[in-house]
Amino acid sequence: MEKPLSEWTLEELWALFPIMLTAPDPAWEKQFERESGRLKTLLGKSALGIHHIGSTAVGTIAAKPIVDILVETDDPHRAARLLGEQGYIIMNCTERRASLNKG
């Protein structure tokens, strides 16, 4: 039986989940704009704010090529349900926040 991830060393984790940084890419902003448009359509007025966050939002630094988006909403459970129906994976959902992944 293999040991749980919580017992792995950093070296073992890095080998399994390598962190790859890439040069700044103008496509990151375009990806954010495209996805934020989809989110606005799906969530409607319950989307109080949609923000490009994380290292790809800086635009001038090397980053993991993952576009992080923060959505402010008045109903995280409804948002998680709607986005889950559209292919997002619900990682965590509490009374005040939901964390989802896509792609």
C-alpha positions as CSV (number, residue, x, y, z in Angstrom):
1,M,0.0,0.0,0.0
2,E,1.4,3.4,-1.0
3,K,1.7,6.1,1.6
4,P,-0.8,9.0,1.6
5,L,0.2,12.3,-0.1
6,S,0.4,14.0,3.3
7,E,3.4,11.9,4.1
8,W,5.3,12.5,0.8
9,T,8.5,14.6,0.9
10,L,8.6,17.8,-1.1
11,E,11.0,16.2,-3.6
12,E,8.5,13.3,-4.2
13,L,5.6,15.8,-4.6
14,W,7.6,17.9,-7.1
15,A,8.4,14.8,-9.1
16,L,4.7,13.9,-9.3
17,F,3.4,17.5,-9.7
18,P,6.1,19.5,-11.3
19,I,5.8,23.3,-11.4
20,M,6.4,24.6,-14.8
21,L,6.8,28.4,-15.3
22,T,6.4,29.9,-18.8
23,A,7.1,33.3,-20.2
24,P,4.3,35.9,-20.1
25,D,1.7,35.2,-22.7
26,P,-0.8,37.8,-24.1
27,A,-3.2,34.9,-24.6
28,W,-3.8,34.7,-20.8
29,E,-5.7,38.0,-20.8
30,K,-7.8,36.8,-23.9
31,Q,-8.5,33.5,-22.1
32,F,-9.7,35.4,-19.0
33,E,-11.9,37.7,-21.2
34,R,-13.5,34.7,-23.0
35,E,-14.1,32.8,-19.7
36,S,-15.4,35.8,-17.8
37,G,-17.9,36.4,-20.6
38,R,-19.2,32.8,-20.2
39,L,-19.4,33.3,-16.4
40,K,-21.3,36.5,-16.8
41,T,-23.8,34.8,-19.1
42,L,-24.2,31.7,-16.8
43,L,-24.5,33.6,-13.5
44,G,-26.3,36.7,-14.7
45,K,-26.9,39.4,-12.0
46,S,-25.7,37.1,-9.2
47,A,-22.1,37.6,-10.5
48,L,-21.2,40.7,-8.5
49,G,-17.6,40.8,-9.8
50,I,-15.3,38.7,-12.0
51,H,-11.6,39.3,-11.5
52,H,-8.4,37.9,-13.2
53,I,-6.1,37.0,-10.3
54,G,-2.8,35.2,-9.7
55,S,0.4,35.4,-11.6
56,T,-1.1,35.3,-15.1
57,A,-2.9,38.5,-14.3
58,V,0.4,40.4,-13.8
59,G,1.3,40.0,-17.5
60,T,5.0,40.7,-17.2
61,I,6.3,37.8,-15.1
62,A,6.9,34.1,-15.7
63,A,3.9,32.1,-14.4
64,K,2.2,28.7,-14.3
65,P,0.0,28.8,-17.4
66,I,-3.2,28.6,-15.4
67,V,-5.7,31.5,-15.6
68,D,-7.1,32.0,-12.1
69,I,-10.5,33.7,-11.8
70,L,-12.3,35.1,-8.7
71,V,-16.0,35.4,-9.0
72,E,-17.9,37.4,-6.4
73,T,-21.5,36.2,-6.0
74,D,-24.4,36.6,-3.7
75,D,-25.2,32.8,-3.8
76,P,-22.1,30.5,-3.9
77,H,-24.2,27.3,-3.8
78,R,-26.3,28.4,-6.8
79,A,-23.1,29.5,-8.7
80,A,-21.4,26.2,-7.9
81,R,-24.4,24.2,-9.1
82,L,-24.7,26.2,-12.3
83,L,-21.0,26.0,-13.1
84,G,-20.9,22.3,-12.1
85,E,-23.6,21.7,-14.8
86,Q,-21.2,23.4,-17.3
87,G,-18.2,21.2,-16.7
88,Y,-16.6,22.9,-13.7
89,I,-15.4,20.6,-10.9
90,I,-16.6,21.6,-7.5
91,M,-13.6,21.2,-5.2
92,N,-15.1,22.7,-2.1
93,C,-18.4,24.5,-1.2
94,T,-19.2,26.2,2.1
95,E,-21.9,28.7,3.2
96,R,-19.7,31.6,2.1
97,R,-17.5,30.3,-0.8
98,A,-17.1,27.7,-3.4
99,S,-13.8,26.6,-5.1
100,L,-14.1,25.2,-8.6
101,N,-11.7,24.0,-11.3
102,K,-12.0,23.7,-15.1
103,G,-9.7,22.3,-17.7
